[in-house]
Amino acid sequence: MLSTTILGRGTRIAVASTITLLLALASLAVQASPAFAQNETLNVTKTGMGTVTSDPAGINCGNDCSEPYPSSTEEICLPDRGCTIRTTYQSVTLSASPAPGWTLQSWSNNCSGTGTTCTVTVNENNESVNATFTRISPANDDFAAAELISDANASVNGTTRDATREAGEPRHNAAWAGEHTVWYTWTAPHTGEWTVDTCQANIDSILAVYTGGQLDALTKVRDDNNGCSSGFGSKLTFRATADATYRIVIGDAGGATQNTFTLALTAIPAPPNDNFDNAQVINGASVSA
């Protein structure tokens, strides 16, 4: 019993000594200097209309398109192997949010692909990422980009598909504000009466005519909803003044939306005796004209 007890204690002493020795060797084998932190910069640019945000937060481009992200560097030394520098960089996920009427086409530079997110490691190279947004709405979606109509009589094909309603856009009809609107601009070649209609339409349309050069300062001339004899098309007649510019807007009402239409602009012929020099002659004591 005595020898067994002594052997047991010796075994425990040997194990403890071995562990202590291994820990000592481990402390000699790996020596790391304290880590120090610095910032690397991520720069985002964009083409077209949309916003890019980041996770972790920082980028909101928009307005904030450049942001520093932390990295950490430490020196690790091994016996007979020398020392190495190890740097840990921040991984950042970017998310693209297209503006209404736009879509994300692609990422480029240090990100690639067409998905709505991309992930980039922000290192000492000061990473840069570009997001390209492309318009999917009609070219004349905005008031400032109104399509020009140059003839006295015109027939123009159009669409409200993927069109938007701008901030500050007026209500175009008492019943319907007008959604997915598109714009046209036309200057009257002479004073007279004109009819404008969307009687050939695959949308439930509203139609309005304005004067004025700014979206928030327009004066309505006339508007209509469902004025055509059949279907959802709209139709109105207005008097135009020579050389005056008119803004024509077409939008969706409550029925079929985001589809095609034909805008028809037609001059109403003046009567033959419209001018003084062409006055109609009336003969007899009692006449009917």
N, C-alpha and C positions, 0 to 999 in steps of 0.2 A: 504493500500500500504506500509506503514512504517513497519508494523509487518511482512509482507511478505518478505521485503528486509532483515530485521534482521534475520529472520529464514533462508533465503538462505545463508547468510554469515556464520551463525552458522553451517549449514550443511557442508559447504566447510571446515571450520576450523576443524570440527570433522573428516572428511575424511582424511584430511592432517595429523592430529595427529595419526590416525590409521595406515596410511602407514608408517609414521616415526617410530612408535612403532614396526610394523612388520619387517621393515628393521633392526632395532636394535636387535630384537630377533633373526633374521636370522644370524646376524653377531656373536651373542653369541652361536648359535646352532652349526655352522660348523666352525671350525678353522683348517686350513691346513698349515702345515709347508712348506717352499719353497722346490720345487722339486730339487733333485740332480741326476745327470746322471753318469752312469758308463758303461763299455763295457762288453758284454758277447761274448764268442767265439764260432764260428761254424767251425767244422773240417770236411773236406770231404776226403774220400779215394775212390779209384777206383780199380777195378780188370779188366784186359783186356785193350783194346785200345779204347779210346774215351776221350771226354772233358766234364767237368761239369762247367757251369757258373751260376751266380746268378743275381737276381733282388730283391732288390737294388744291384748295382754292388759291386764287391769286390772279390768274388771267381772266379778264372779262372784256373781250375785244369784239365789238364795242370800242370802249374808251381805253382800257388798260390792256395793252398788247405786249408788254414786256415785264417780266417778273423774275427776281432772283429766287433760287431754290438751294437749300443747304446741301453740302457734301461734307464727308468726314474722312480725314487722312491720318493714318498711323504707320509707324515703322516697326516691323517685326524682324527680330534677329535670331538666327539659329547657329549653334556651334558648327564650325567647319563649313557652313553654307553661306555665311554672310548675312546681310540685312536686305530686306525688301520693303517697298512702300506699298501699302494697300489703301485704296480710296473707295469709299462707298458713295454712290450717286443716287439722287432722287429720281424715282420713276413718276412721270406725270401723264395722266390721261386727259386728252382734250376732247371736247364734245362740240359738234357744229349744229347750230340751230338756224336754218334758213329763214329769211324774212318771208312773209306771205307773197306768193307768186314766184318764189325762187326755190332752187334745190341745190344740194351740195353736189358738185361735179366730181371733185377729187381733192386729196391731200397731196402736197409735194414738199420738196426739200428733205427734212429729216423724218417725215412721215409719208406714207403712201397708202393707196387704196381709195375706195369710194364709200366706205361705211361712215356712219355718223360719228364714230369715235376713233381715235388713234392714240397710241401710247409711245412716249419718247423718254429716253433716259437723258437727263440734263447733265452733261459733263463739261469739262474744261474748254471744249470747243465752242461753247455758247450756242446751243442748238437753235435752229430756226425752222419754223413750220409755216407753210402757206395753205390756206383753205380757199378753194375756188368755188364760188357760188354762181350758178347760171339762172337766167330768167326763164321761167316756164309760162308766165302769164303773157297775154298778147302785148305786142310792142306799144300799143296805144292804151295800155292799162291806166297810166297816169295822165292827169290833166296836162301836165307840162310836156308830155310826149304825144299830144293829140295828132291823129292822122289827118293829113291835109287832103281836102276835097277841092279840086281846082275848077271844075266845070259847072256851068249853070244847071245842067241836068246830069245826074250821076247815079250809078248803081254800084254799090261797094259791098263786097262780101266781108263778113266779120265774125268774130266769136267772142263769147264771154267765158270760155273755158279757162279756168285757173286765174281769171281776172280778180281784182280785189277792189275794196272800197277804201279810198284814202281817208286819212285823218283830216277832219275839217271839211269833208265833202258835204254839200248841202243835201237836204231831203228833196228828191226829184219829183215826187208825186204825193198827193195827200194820203193815198192808201198805202203806198209802198215807197220806202226810202230809196230803193234801188240797190241791189247787191251785184257784185261781180261786174262793175261798170267799165265801159270803154268810151274813149273820147274822140271826137272829130272836130276839125276847125274848117270853116268855110267863109270866104269873103264874097259878099253879094256883088255881081257884076253890074247890076242896075237896080233901081227901086222897083219893087213889084211884089207879087204874091207867090209863095212857094208852098208846096206840100212835101213833107218828109214822112216816111213811113218805114215800118219793119213788118209789113204784111206777109212777107215770105220769111218766116222765122220758125226755128225749132226750139225757141224759148218763149216763156211767158214774159213779155218784155214791158219795160217802161221806157219812155222817150221824153226828152226835154231839150229845149233850145234856150240858150243863154247869150247874153252879151257880157263882156268884161274879160280882163286879162289875168285875173288871179282867182284861184279856187275859192278863197274865203271872201271874195268881194264880187260875186257874180249877181247879175240881175236876170231873173227868169223872164223869158218872152212867153213861152207856152209849154205845157206838158200834157202827156196822155198816157193812159194805160188801157190796152185792149180796144183801141178805136177802130181797128179793121173790122170788116163785115164778117169775117170768119177767122177762127183760130185765135192765137194769143197775141198777134201782132198789134202794134200801136201806130197811130196816124194822127198828124196834126197839120194845120195850115197856119202860116204866119206871114206877116208883111216885113220884108227886108228893105233896108235903105242902102242905096248904092255905096260901095266901098266900106261898108260896115262889116266887121268880123263877128261871126256867130259861132258859139261852141255848142255842139250837139253831143248829147250823152245817151247811151243805151245801156240798160242794165236788166238784171233779172228781177222778176216779181215773185209771186208765191207759187207758181206752177212749175213747169219744166224749166230747168236752169242749166247753166254752163254748157251751152251748145251754140250752134251757128245761126246766123241770120243774114239777110240782105237789106242794107240801108238804101232806100231810094229817095233821091232828091229831085223834085220835078217842078219846073217853073210853070205857073199858071198863066196862059197867054192873056195879055191885056186886051180889052175890047177894041175893035177897030177905031172907035172914036175916042180913044183914051187921051189923045193929044188935041189941043185946040185947033191945030191946022187940019185935023181930020174929023172935025165936027160933022155929025150926021145931019143931013138936010131933012127937014120936016116940012111937008107941003100940005095945004088944005086947011080948012077951018076946023076940022075935027080929025085928029089922027091918033093912032095907037102905035107906040114904038116898043 
